Amino acid sequence: MLVVLSFGASTGYLGCTCLLLAAEAETSRGARERAGVISSFALMVGLSVGSASGLLISKTVAASS
């Protein structure tokens, strides 16, 4: 449980920091908006793929045992 909590805390901190800093690196307003949209989309895709692969792995392990 401690390992899962540490992964959640570190990934949550890292993900939020990347979202916050991605838009600040740009100078124009349009570029900041695009950077925010792209970084949040990439984060959501990563979370979805990670959840789906975790579900697939757990189903595979459960079926083999």
Backbone as CSV, one residue per row, in Angstrom:
resi,resn,N_x,N_y,N_z,CA_x,CA_y,CA_z,C_x,C_y,C_z
1,MET,0.818,-1.183,0.000,0.000,0.000,0.000,0.868,1.256,0.000
2,LEU,1.987,1.190,0.684,2.887,2.335,0.726,3.484,2.621,-0.654
3,VAL,3.798,1.579,-1.392,4.348,1.754,-2.730,3.326,2.420,-3.640
4,VAL,2.079,1.976,-3.585,1.027,2.557,-4.415,0.804,4.022,-4.046
5,LEU,0.804,4.324,-2.760,0.656,5.711,-2.320,1.815,6.588,-2.798
6,SER,3.022,6.054,-2.749,4.167,6.854,-3.212,4.125,7.063,-4.715
7,PHE,3.696,6.029,-5.474,3.537,6.214,-6.925,2.472,7.258,-7.222
8,GLY,1.357,7.199,-6.519,0.283,8.167,-6.733,0.707,9.585,-6.404
9,ALA,1.409,9.744,-5.303,1.846,11.082,-4.899,2.886,11.636,-5.866
10,SER,3.848,10.813,-6.253,4.893,11.307,-7.150,4.348,11.566,-8.551
11,THR,3.508,10.682,-9.047,2.947,10.869,-10.373,1.972,12.049,-10.392
12,GLY,1.173,12.184,-9.355,0.262,13.312,-9.272,1.009,14.632,-9.207
13,TYR,2.054,14.673,-8.420,2.856,15.892,-8.316,3.535,16.197,-9.641
14,LEU,4.128,15.184,-10.248,4.832,15.386,-11.513,3.864,15.787,-12.621
15,GLY,2.710,15.130,-12.686,1.729,15.457,-13.725,1.199,16.867,-13.591
16,CYS,0.881,17.271,-12.386,0.371,18.630,-12.165,1.443,19.677,-12.443
17,THR,2.665,19.383,-12.055,3.750,20.325,-12.311,3.983,20.498,-13.800
18,CYS,3.940,19.395,-14.547,4.108,19.483,-16.004,2.981,20.283,-16.637
19,LEU,1.755,20.088,-16.177,0.629,20.851,-16.708,0.787,22.344,-16.421
20,LEU,1.233,22.674,-15.233,1.382,24.076,-14.869,2.524,24.751,-15.619
21,LEU,3.629,24.048,-15.771,4.806,24.661,-16.378,4.796,24.640,-17.901
22,ALA,3.998,23.770,-18.506,3.983,23.686,-19.969,3.496,24.989,-20.591
23,ALA,2.463,25.553,-20.033,1.914,26.780,-20.602,2.765,28.005,-20.261
24,GLU,3.463,27.976,-19.153,4.278,29.128,-18.765,5.505,29.307,-19.650
25,ALA,5.927,28.265,-20.338,7.125,28.356,-21.164,6.876,29.157,-22.441
26,GLU,5.633,29.296,-22.844,5.294,30.021,-24.067,5.076,31.500,-23.767
27,THR,5.247,32.335,-24.789,5.112,33.773,-24.581,3.779,34.323,-25.078
28,SER,3.282,33.854,-26.197,2.023,34.398,-26.711,0.835,33.665,-26.089
29,ARG,-0.295,34.349,-26.040,-1.465,33.770,-25.400,-1.968,32.539,-26.163
30,GLY,-1.989,32.613,-27.499,-2.442,31.482,-28.303,-1.575,30.251,-28.104
31,ALA,-0.267,30.472,-28.007,0.648,29.352,-27.794,0.458,28.752,-26.407
32,ARG,0.191,29.584,-25.402,-0.063,29.073,-24.050,-1.332,28.237,-24.011
33,GLU,-2.371,28.686,-24.716,-3.621,27.921,-24.751,-3.409,26.568,-25.420
34,ARG,-2.701,26.559,-26.549,-2.421,25.293,-27.240,-1.575,24.370,-26.379
35,ALA,-0.587,24.928,-25.703,0.269,24.105,-24.837,-0.541,23.501,-23.696
36,GLY,-1.455,24.268,-23.141,-2.306,23.748,-22.072,-3.220,22.646,-22.550
37,VAL,-3.823,22.836,-23.719,-4.727,21.818,-24.269,-3.962,20.546,-24.604
38,ILE,-2.825,20.696,-25.250,-2.051,19.520,-25.658,-1.515,18.768,-24.443
39,SER,-1.013,19.482,-23.447,-0.464,18.791,-22.278,-1.562,18.113,-21.461
40,SER,-2.720,18.742,-21.332,-3.800,18.074,-20.598,-4.344,16.884,-21.378
41,PHE,-4.408,16.994,-22.706,-4.836,15.860,-23.523,-3.855,14.696,-23.392
42,ALA,-2.563,15.000,-23.446,-1.550,13.951,-23.313,-1.621,13.283,-21.948
43,LEU,-1.882,14.060,-20.906,-2.009,13.488,-19.567,-3.221,12.566,-19.484
44,MET,-4.338,12.978,-20.046,-5.551,12.150,-20.016,-5.381,10.871,-20.838
45,VAL,-4.713,10.970,-21.978,-4.453,9.770,-22.781,-3.543,8.820,-22.015
46,GLY,-2.521,9.355,-21.378,-1.616,8.513,-20.595,-2.312,7.827,-19.438
47,LEU,-3.181,8.560,-18.751,-3.931,7.954,-17.648,-4.889,6.879,-18.154
48,SER,-5.520,7.125,-19.277,-6.459,6.143,-19.839,-5.737,4.886,-20.302
49,VAL,-4.624,5.059,-20.986,-3.858,3.900,-21.461,-3.300,3.114,-20.275
50,GLY,-2.827,3.805,-19.263,-2.321,3.123,-18.073,-3.406,2.344,-17.351
51,SER,-4.588,2.921,-17.242,-5.696,2.220,-16.586,-6.146,1.010,-17.390
52,ALA,-6.241,1.190,-18.695,-6.664,0.078,-19.550,-5.645,-1.057,-19.541
53,SER,-4.372,-0.719,-19.588,-3.359,-1.772,-19.565,-3.317,-2.466,-18.200
54,GLY,-3.529,-1.727,-17.124,-3.592,-2.349,-15.800,-4.771,-3.304,-15.685
55,LEU,-5.906,-2.910,-16.228,-7.071,-3.786,-16.230,-6.815,-5.039,-17.057
56,LEU,-6.201,-4.869,-18.219,-5.876,-6.011,-19.081,-4.901,-6.960,-18.390
57,ILE,-3.910,-6.428,-17.732,-2.931,-7.266,-17.032,-3.606,-8.018,-15.880
58,SER,-4.448,-7.334,-15.121,-5.107,-8.009,-14.000,-6.061,-9.102,-14.486
59,LYS,-6.746,-8.866,-15.596,-7.629,-9.893,-16.154,-6.816,-11.084,-16.676
60,THR,-5.677,-10.811,-17.279,-4.810,-11.875,-17.798,-4.251,-12.715,-16.660
61,VAL,-3.808,-12.075,-15.593,-3.250,-12.795,-14.447,-4.343,-13.616,-13.764
62,ALA,-5.544,-13.049,-13.629,-6.640,-13.749,-12.984,-7.078,-14.950,-13.802
63,ALA,-7.051,-14.843,-15.132,-7.460,-15.938,-15.989,-6.443,-17.080,-15.983
64,SER,-5.159,-16.748,-15.798,-4.141,-17.785,-15.831,-3.991,-18.504,-14.500
65,SER,-4.534,-17.961,-13.416,-4.363,-18.645,-12.128,-5.563,-19.415,-11.705
